[in-house]
Amino acid sequence: MSQDKNTQNKKTKMTSKQIFAIIGIILLVLLYVVTLFAAIFDSSDSHALFATCLLATVAIPLLIWIYTWMFGKLTNRSTFADFHPEEKENENK
């Protein structure tokens, strides 16, 4: 019971990485929905809309990765976007 009180009292603070990840997920889901509607309701703009969604499907995760990588470089922290995170761990020893 005391453990339940502790978990209720703790406020979960979302980090900027979590916020960007959630935004990225929402954008990707919306892109897939728009692509589905573009395929179902054929119009003259369907081709351009599909190409835009396809480009954004690659660009959004890439931009999130770049943001995470830059965050790690600016704060001097190890992130999942590091090229060789094991080298940084060995330097700290």
Salt bridges, closest charged atoms under 4 A:
GLU86 OE2 - HIS84 ND1 3.91
